[in-house]
């Protein structure tokens, strides 16, 4: 059975991976795939619109948290 926690973890992992790319274009290209992933995963739930919104929020949160950490650590600019 499909688990929201599994989808959430997968979306967060992909968003964090995107945050590690050096170039803005590469980060955004990867995030486009994350958005698609959110929509695809959400389609398996009773209320796909609400789940897609929750997954997108998770992706944004993961991306920003990871990117901020990289900048503060001096790994990224």
Buried (B, 14 or more C-beta within 10 A) or exposed (E): EEEBEEBBEBBBEBBBBBBBBEEEEEBEEBBEEBBEBBBEBBEEBEEBEEBBEBBBEBBBEBBEBBBEEBEEEEEBE
